[in-house]
């Protein structure tokens, strides 16, 4: 037996007991005649004491050879500490060691195993097994495990059945790129890894499972931007015989339960905002409503006063930054303007108005606007003396996006995005289709299985091109603190409507039949109305912990090149494997630098 | 709103209420002036009543158009049934329908949606969404969901953390064949889908996670024999600082809990049997101990009496089939002998001895053995009058395997394998290595990470070739009713020993480093002693329900060609996809028939 207790559980009550512990040497303090060693495991830290006086010579010598991260097993007696440590639960006691066994020695770790490590990202990922020994990362994984369990308990309590859907499915090029898997038994053919279990969960509704969920890995072969992973986890859910209202209520219930049961947070009822409102008021379909600075449109007040930039703009829109008029020098404004002009954001310029304490206004466009004009703006924006107005103009969609970035930046700068202030929000009434000017085709705003609103069904079946741009869907996103946590929709459950949607999305009849014939076929054998939602589980973990990166909640994440640097994957495979799969490499020589 | 209640919950107490239900039309009985319709959902069946007298003409006409599997929504009043049905929980009531809406019509299903269906396997799989509407299949999936939840609850209660390990990993050709995934971002390189999370769970132990589990999909690209799936599910577990004894106790606890909490079965303490004993007594490392007929070795009594077949055999061994002497005519014995001689089993012959009621013996080898000889056999085998002795001879391993088949066949024939009689068993002390005469190399009996028993470590490091054949491992299998439900081992946690094992298994140093360098590296930074187990989750589901096929517990299984016939996967992919992946097909023309 390696232990009678773990390193986190001994207390005053155990004083006098003989115990056996195993764990890692966190650190030792050698005072010459006495030595203290912190023994660590997942559960905590227990202090060991070796003394020249009480320990045998041999034991004391052996203790001195222990290095950081050695794995040891000790036996000893629990004694009361003379100087207690009230920072750790075991701080009242220590172990007077009578026997010590080194279970495994350890080389010096390439970085320190501590809450704040000196290891860079690359090093930490290469030695992930050492990085995972650090308490914050370990706590993240424990949190994740707990969150998954609470999710399952709650949904099971609501009569949801967890059904495992297959990972080896069929490639459907619509949407993101699939990872594919060559089939040895069916040469020339490929499986695809699921981007989501979407069609399977719909099939389960047709199959009468009524309420389905799954916490499941999904796969997308996309170019990895920051904080995206080729494999990620969803809480995937579907219900039959439901309205949008019932879905929102069910998953608002789940979300509240998860916040309460894992971090003790009471969430308020979730407000709902239409997609149009969100875009108009925040320039984003995932507004962070922890702080204000809502958009105010100024076309009516700012146009036709001779300022050609505004006059020629489709939209003039601004935010009011409270109390910052005096804090922003011309130099600061210039810096902010340059930040907005970076290609990532692409604003042409930034107009500012300072609402001075004396009731006057100072603006970068004083030339064109009177004090009265500026007062009009300030009034409309609800500004008070001391506030700073920041105004953009241009094409509506672009300008809103830019102002959204500016608003978030100001929120960050002013410390308005507090980590443990949770502001959930349902964004509803998304458009069904999005017209892509470049591709000259429609894309599904949510996905090709999303239903138009009931009142839009006839217009969708019979309407003209322009009508299609204005169809609304029963689609919804759950947004918390500016992160999209979940999204879903009521689905089409009628073959004719689904065919129409595929056609609008540019599928030929053959393509639709080839890729989704089974689903449309299923719709003919008694498909119930149904809908669902999927939560980004990695993102949910990070948002609940007020952290930005999902990577810290994934045990073995991949880097931006999609590589696992610990195991060094992907890698070349044996020629024999390729031969069995009846494929061959066709890798382009990359001439020179890349 | 589609429903106020589901189709399984209305009772006498609800009489008089107006309710709305939605579901599928199971069947209708039209009596001309009255019509009854069974409305079905996951929760049950509720009887609807339409009558010429009470319903409007329009409603009554509409009801008559309803076909099987139509999806409808009705509103009506709960009334007491005149003729009650005590076979269903809703049998006291029916619904007098006042409003009917057809939510979706249905084509006539290609097979009947009933407990016993007329659909063949192929048809059921193609229309899996209809097959899954059948109560027994639905119950299987509900059972599976429940079993997974109970597993998680129990293990979480034991401080296990569920950690998701990656699906896109590295190909390691040892063991079964990997499914591979070409990496677009790393041209010419491939990920592999995990055959199990083995190395990752060991890494998690090195990382100090202490107790890990995961219910996880695993993948093996093997030729699919009956009841094997290319993707299957494991309950995968690992613990640090544990002995084999602690692992067995922990997972015996889990198994008992699962049987109790899901099917109400109390399992006895699990007996333990060494691998050697299992092979000697049952000719199998997964003996079905629901019934006796243990092997008796007869070399000492049956050899050197002039019967050359026995004399030249390495092993003479038999079973005693109780009470079957008179039931087996010469013709029956001949049939049984032929069954044993089929190539799948390959016995050369089958010797029988009938223990007659009068105390005499009748045998197929009377010529060589006296009555006294045969009595000696019978005594050693514990036979009584009326018993039938069946005896095989030949090379030890082969003969044991053959007699195992015979024993199981007799158990089946005599009805001794009762579905709800659960007889668990730990088989322990497996050999570490298995010598393959054809390949002229060792294979790992469990897997390359399994530790030899402590007392065998030095022999493994220093011993000669013959010594390697006799090493025992801390490896164990959980067997229930002749099915291997789980298997595991204590792992190697020392670099030197792991290197030695790879060398014995025929790895070059480079291959070992290339494939498992990260693991051996991890062992140098303070790896704790650890071990674990994995349960075949699909198999556990079927065994607990006394069923033979795992397919019925998988929502969307693949057929023997690895195909999902519902979605028609795998399939060809677009040339554009191949180009992006920088691979090309190299499919052999198959000349003529295949």
Interface residues (C-beta under 8 A of the other chain):
Chain A: X1 X2 X3 X6 X22 X24 X40 X41 X42 X43 X69 X70 X71 X73 X103 X104 X105 X106 X107 X109 X127 X128 X129 X130 X131 X132 X133 X138 X141 X142 X144 X145 X146 X148 X149 X152 X153 X156 X161 X162 X163 X164 X165 X166 X167 X168 X169 X170 X171 X173 X177 X178 X179 X180 X181 X182 X183 X184 X185 X186 X187 X188 X189 X190 X191 X192 X193 X199 X200 X203 X204 X206 X207 X208 X209 X210 X217 X219 X221 X223 X224 X230 X231 X233 X241 X242 X243 X246 X493 X494 X517 X518 X522 X523 X524 X525 X526 X527 X528 X529 X554 X555 X556 X558 X561 X562 X563 X564 X566 X567 X568 X569 X570 X571 X572 X573 X574 X577 X580 X581 X582 X583 X584 X585 X586 X587 X588
Chain B: X1 X2 X3 X6 X22 X24 X40 X41 X42 X43 X69 X70 X71 X73 X103 X104 X105 X106 X107 X109 X127 X128 X129 X130 X131 X132 X133 X138 X141 X142 X144 X145 X146 X148 X149 X152 X153 X156 X161 X162 X163 X164 X165 X166 X167 X168 X169 X170 X171 X173 X177 X178 X179 X180 X181 X182 X183 X184 X185 X186 X187 X188 X189 X190 X191 X192 X193 X199 X200 X203 X204 X206 X207 X208 X209 X210 X217 X219 X221 X223 X224 X230 X231 X233 X241 X242 X243 X246 X493 X494 X518 X522 X523 X524 X525 X526 X527 X528 X529 X554 X555 X556 X558 X561 X562 X563 X564 X566 X567 X568 X569 X570 X571 X572 X573 X574 X577 X580 X581 X582 X583 X584 X585 X586 X587 X588
